[in-house]
Amino acid sequence: MIRSTLLLAATGLLLSACAQSPLRGTGDLGVVVERATGSVQIIESDTRTALARLEGLGDLSHASVVFSRDQRYAYVFGRDGGLSKIDLLTQRIDQRVIQGGNSIGGAISQDGKLIAVSNYVPGGVKVFDAETLQLVADIPATPLADGSKRSRVVGLVDAPGQRFVFSLFDTGEIWTADFSQGNTPRISRFTDIGQQPYDALVTPDGRYYMAGLFGEDGMAQLDLWHPERGVQRVLGDYGRGQAKLPVYKMPHLEGWAVADHQAFVPAVGRHQVLVMDSRTWQQTAAIPVAGQPVFVTSRPDGRQLWVNFAYPDNDRVQVIDSETRAVVADLRPGPAVLHMEFTARGDQLWLSLRDGDQVQVWDPYSLKQLSTLPATAPSGIFFSSRAQKMGY
């Protein structure tokens, strides 16, 4: 009798286990932002499919995403000040808070325990516990001269040493917030770094923070190994005395390419991709392209650069050979290409067509389109492999 009972119990447990979803990892997962509907799709790169669609994420018109270190959770930063934590495995919104009035991006700390959000309104940075989304620190930005508001914050990235680095658009500053000694940050301020820093990046080794300047020519560079040396100017004379084109969309510096001691960045208001020597940070070339570049995205091996453009050339994508600096392909994927993302090993390139209501997957070696996925006004594409990269 006892043996029969035990056998029945074991059989029940076995059947229950079989009925559960199979165990899986998250390394091939990502999210696509559907900016017009406040929703995201959870995508799988192996099968090039969408697994789920989540709604109720607020204003995603300029949304960005970072991932937890185990690549299970995606943190979505919305333009309405929303911070949402998504569980990629259970395919649900785990937590959501409204932390500000207008946020422009965020970052996750080196140890994965802190989430920082940069805000236009109120101007500053707020830092949250990554598990609970409880507020840890509030870092208000510099007030404007008339006292009406605080500077907008842009270019927020994570950096080695449990630091966040960001720029103040209205007051021309770069700040570092060091959380290595606990949740009360040590703030270092660098002023007069140039007019209107609009976006920024940290180099792949985590050493240099580079802020693009919209109000004048050049970039501002902070050496995080030697912050005592202050902020230096690079590309300071680029375009001096020449009339610039109207800027239809601000370029993004995230995803820039470093290959063979060369750095490739989009030029502001010009039909060019700039080339710098990444050892001296001097400009060495300017590559003519079809329009005003928005993203210059490097294939993981560094050999190719994929470039998309602002209106009216936003139906095109050009591919540049980083060794020869030649445009090797001029593609026409469709209307309003907004974002591009490589899989971690570079076997696929995903791109979003906002006005085509689809996401396309390309083979970057054969330059052939592999598949399409329907999406409502898609913009950002983010794979969970970003969790293992600085500045992403």
N, C-alpha and C positions, 0 to 999 in steps of 0.2 A: 504493500500500500504506500509506504513511505517512498519506495523506489519509483513507483508510478507517479506520485505527486512531484517528486524532484524532476522526473523526466518531462512531465507536462510543463513545469516551470521553466526548465531550460529551453524547451521548444518555443515557449511563449517569448522568452527573451531573444531567441534567435530570430523569430519572425518579426519582432519589434525592431530589431537592429536592421533587418533587411528592408523594412518599410521606411526607415529614415533616409534622408538624403545622403548620398555618398560623401565621404570626406574629400575636400579639395583645398588647394592652395589659392593664393590671391595674386601670384606674380604675373599672370597674364590678363589681369583685369584693369579696367580704367573707367573713366566717366566722360560723357559728352554733355556739354552744357547746351540746353535749349533755351536761348536767352529770352525769347518772346513769351514763353509760357511759364517761366519760373520752375522749370523741371530739368532733370538730368536723366540720361540713360546710363545704365551700367553695361559696359561692353567687355567682350572677351576677344583677345587678339588671336588666339589659336584657331578658333572657328570663325573669326570675323563676323560675330553676331552680337546682337543686343540681348541681354539677359533680363533686364527689368527697366521700368521707367518710374521715377519717383517725382511726385508733384509737391507743391507747397513750399518751395524754397525762396519765394520772394522775387525781388528785382535782380535778375542775373545778367543785366545788360553789360556789365564789365566784370563778370565773375572769374575768379581764379580758384585753384584747388591745390592743397598739399595733402600728403599721406602720412599716416602713422608709420613708425619704424617696422612694424610687422606687416605693413601693407594691407591691413584689414580695413582701416577706417580712412575715409576721405573727408577732409575739412573744406567746406565750400564758403568762400567769402563773397557776399552779395553786395550790390551797390546800395541797397537799402539799409546797410548796417547789420544785416543778418550774418550770423556765424552758425553753420549747420554741420553736424557730425553725422556722416552716413556710414552705416555698416554694410560693406560690400558683400558679405556672406549671407546675412539675413535679408539683405536688400530692403532696408528700411532706414528712415531717419531716426538715429539713435537719440540725438539731442539737438535743440535749436534755441539760440538766444538772439535778441536784438541788442547789439552792444554799442551802436552809434547811429548817426543819421545818414552817413554817406561814406562807405568804405571802399577802398581801391585795391586791396590785396592783403596778403598775409604771408606768414612763414612759420615753420615749426623749428624748435630749438634743436641743437646738436644731439641732446640726449632724448629727444622726442617727448619730453614732459610738458613743454610750454607751447602755446599757440599765440602768436602775436598778430595783431590786426592794425593796419595803417588806415587812418581816417582823414577824410576831408572835413567832415562835420561829426563831432567836434574835432578840431585839428589836434592830432596827436596819435599815440600808439597805446592800445590796450592789450594786456597780456593775460592769457587764461590757462588754467589747468587743462591739459589735453584730455584727461579722462573725464572730468566732471563739467568742464566749461565754466567753472567758477572763476571770477575775476581774481587775478594775482597781483597785477600792477597796472597803474594808470599813469601814462607819461604824457602830460600836456605839452604841445608844441609852443614855440615862441609866439607871443601876441604880435599882431601887426601894429604899425606905428600909431594908427588912429584908435587902437584898442577895441575895434569892432569885433574881431574874431581872432582865432589863432591860425597859424600857417597850415596849409594843407600838407599832408605827409605822403610821399611817394617813394618808390624804389626800395621797399622793405625787403631785406634778405636775412637769412641766417648765416652765421660765420663761425669759424672754429673758436673754441674757448667759451662756449655757451653764451655767444653774443648775438645780438640783432643789430643791423646797421640800416639806416634809412636817411632820406633826404627831405628837406623842408622846401617846398616849391616856392612859396611866397617870400621867404626871408633868406634864401640862398645859403643853406647850411647842410652839413652832414653830421649826424649824431650816431654814437655807438651806445648800446645799452648792454652792460656786462652783468649776466645773471650767474656767474660762476661761484659766487659766494652766498647765494640764496636768492630769495624772491624780492629783495629790495635791490634794484639794479644800480650799478655805478654808471653814471651818464658822462660821456665825453662829448663836447660840442666843438665843431669846427665851423667857423663863420667865414663869410666873404669867399665862398668857394666858386662863385659864378652865378649868373642870372638864370633863374627858373630851371633848376634840375627837374627833369620830367620823368625819368625812369633810370633804373640802375641795374647792375649785375655784380656778382662776385665771380672772380676767375675760378676755373675748375679746381685749382689747388687751394682755394680759399684765402689767397694772400691779398689780392687787390680788389677793392671796391671801386667800381667805375660808374659815375653818374653822368648821363648825357645832359647837355645844357640846351634849352630851347631858346632862351633869351639872348644868347650870344653864341659865337662859334666855339667849338671845343668840347672837351670832357674834363670832369674833375676826378682825380684819382687819389684814393687813400690807401697807403700801404699798411695793411693790418699787422704785419710783422713789426713795423716801426711807426706807429701812430704819432710818436713824438715829432716826427719830421713834418707833420701837417699834410694838408691837401695840396697836391701838385696839379698843374694843368697839362693836358696832353691834347694834341691836335688843335692847339690854340690858334693857329693862323689859317685853319681850313676855311676856304670860302671868303676870306677877308676881302671886302671891297667889291664883291660880286653880288648881283641881284639874285635873291632866292625866289623860287616858285612858291605859290600859296601852298600851305601844308594842309592836305585834306584829311589826313589821319596821322596821329603821332606814331612814330616807329617804336617798336619794342626792342629792348636790348636783351631780354631773356632769350636763351637759345642761340646766342652768338657762337661763332665757330672759332676754335683755336686748332690750327693744324700746321705742322712743320714750322713752328716758331712764328706763325702768322695769326693775326686776329682779324676777323671780318665783322664789320658792324654796319647797320643801315645809316645812310646819310639823311639828315633832316632837310626836307624840302628840295631834294635833288634826286635825279635818276641815277644814283650811284650806290655801290657798296664799297665802303672804305676798307683798305687793307693797312694794318699796322704791324710793325715788328714787335712781337710780344715780349722781347727782351729790353728794347729801348723805348717802346711805346711811341715811336715816330711813324708817321704815315709813309708808306712805301708805294702805294698805288691807289687808284680809284677805278673800279670796274663799272663800265656803263651797263645799265640794265633798262628794262622796258618802262619802268615808272618809278614812283616814290616807294621804296621798300618799306615794309612794315615789320616782317620777321625775316631774319637770315638764320635758318635752322640747319645745323650740321648733322649729317649722317654720323652715327656713333664712331665710325672709323676715321672721320675727318676728311674723307676724299671728296665728298659732295657737299654742296650748299644748296638748299632749296629756299627760294625767295618768293614771297608773295607781295602784293602791292596795294596801295591805296587807290580809291576811285580816281580816275575812270578806268584804270587798268587792273581792277581787282578780279577780273575773270581769268587772269594769267598767273602761271607759276613758271619761273625760270630756274634751271639747274646749272650750277657753276662747278667746274672742276677746280678744286682748291690748289692743285699743283700748277696747272697752266693758266688759271684765272680766266678761262674761256667759258662762255655760255654754251653748254653742250645740248641743252634742250629748252624749247619754248612751248610749254603745255597750255592747253585751254580747258581746264577741268569744268568750268561753268561759272555762273554768276556769284560774285561776292565770296571769294575764298578768304576766310577769316583767320584760320589757324591751321598749323601743321604739327604733327607729332610722330616721331619715330618710335617703334618698339625698341626695347632695350638693346637688342643685338642688331638692329638695323635692317631686319629682313622685310619690314613693312613701313610704309609712310601713310599715315592717316591724315586726311584734310577735310575741313568742313566747308560746305557751301551754304551760306546763310540764305541766299535768295533762291537756291535750288532745292532747299529742304532735304538735303541729303549729306551723308558722310561718305567719302570715297576712300578706298584702300588701294595703294599703289605698290608695285614692286620697284624699289628704287634702283635696282641693277638693270633690269630690262626696260624700265620706264613704261611698263604696261599697267593698266588699271586692272585690279583683281576682282573687286566687288564694290557694291554700294549698299548703304543702309539708309532707310528713311529716317529723317529727324526733322523736327520743327524748328526752323531758323537756328541751326546749330552754330555755335561759336567755338569756345575752347574745348580742346581734347587733351586729356591728362591720363597718362598711364601710371599705375602704382609703382613702377620702377623708379619714379622720381623720388621715392622715399629714401633711396640710397645715394642721392646726389645733394651737394651743397647748393644753395641758392635756388632751389626748386621747391 
